[in-house]
Amino acid sequence: MRIKQVLAVIGSLILLAGVFTPIVSIPIMGEMTYYQNGRTEAVIVLVFAALSLILGATKIYKGLWLTGIGSLAVLLYTLIRFQTKISEMKSDMDTTVADTPLHGLVDMAMQTIQFQWGWGILLVGTGLIIAAAALKEN
């Protein structure tokens, strides 16, 4: 197996697994995976990962550009959309409960929303796919 093929296959498998790892922790709700967060985006990433696996296994490396950059674009879209929603929620909560005794509790709950390690897994898988596409043939 060539290094390009190894990178493509490993990156694809990591990306496939990454869809089911925690990407965010929300109070009361717990941890959410990419699949739970937005099934449409997760299915698109799963399709890109499966295509990357097939392309890598069959040594069609040029197609990895499409699947790698496509996966990265979907992940960035989701990340930006998620950041926007968190900001909107914080703003809404500030105006809704500003003058109530619950303000401190709601503020503390909003501060505990955290991104989780699943983002790293998703980005590593995508990076390996793009790296496989970018490596020169011997």
N, C-alpha and C positions, 0 to 999 in steps of 0.2 A: 504494500500500500504506500502510495506517495503521501508526502506531508500535507499537500492540498486536500487529498481525499480524507485523511485522518482528521484534519481541522474541520472540514465540512460535516463529516459524520458526527464527530463529538459535539461541535457547535449546534447541530440540529437536535441531537438528543438532549443537550442542556436546555435549549430553547423550549423543546417539548415539555420537559420536566418543569421548567420555570413558570409555565402558565398555571401550574397547580401549587405554587409556593406562595406564602403570604407576602402581599405587597403593601398592605396598610393595616394599622391597628386603630380601631375606633372604640371609644368607651361604650360599654354595654353590649355592642354588637360583636366585639372581639376582632380577630384577625380575618381579613378578606383576601382571597386569592385573586389573581388576574381574571380567572375564569368566572368567579362569583361577581366581580366588579362590573364587568361589561361583557356579556357573552359574545356579542358581535365582534368586538375587537379581539377577544381571545380566540375565537374560531378562525379569524383571519390569520392571526399569528400561528395557530396550530397548522393551518393549511400551508403557510410559508415554511414552517419548520419541516413538515412532511415532504414538501417539494424539495427543500434543501437536502434532506436526507436522500431522496431519490436521485437528485442531480449529483450529489457527491458520490454516491455509490456507483453511478453510471459514468462518472468522470466528465460530466457536462458542466464544467466550471463557470462558463460565461453566464449561465442562468442564475448562479449564486449572487450575482450583483443585484438582480431583481428581487430575489427572495430576502437577501440580507438587508438591502436598503428599504425594501417594503416593510419588513419587520421593524426596523428602526423607526421608520416614519409612523407606523401605527403605535409603537410604544411611546414615542414622543408626543403624539397627539393625545394619547390617554393620560400621560403624565401632566401635560399642560391643562387638559380638561379637568383633571382631578384637582390640581392646584387652584384653578379658577373656582371650582365648586367649594373648596375649603374656604377660600377668601370670601365668597359670597355668603356662606353659612355664618362665618364669623361676623361679618357686617350685619347680616339680618338679626343675629342673636344680640349684638350690641344695641341695636335700635329697639328690638322687641322687649328685652328684659332689662334695659338700662336702669330703670327706676324701681326695680323690684328687688326683694331680698335674694332672689335666685341668681342675680347677676354674677356674683362671685363663683357660685357653683358651676354655672354654665360656662363662664370664662375658663375655669380650671379644666372642665371637660373638653373644651375646644383645644386647649393647649396640649392635651394628651394624645391628640391624633398624630400618629407617627407613620412615616414610611418604613417598610420592613425590608428584610434582606432579599426578598424575591426579585426586587428591581435589579439588584446586582447580578443574580442568576440570569435573568432575561437579557441584560446588556452583555454579559460575558458570552452567552450563546450567540447572540446577534453579531458581536464583534468577531468571534471565531469564524462565522460564516462569511463575513465581509473580508476577513483576513485570507481565507481560503480563495476567495475570488480574486484578491489583489496579488497574491503570490505569483511570481513569474514561473512559467513552465521551464523545466530543464531540457 
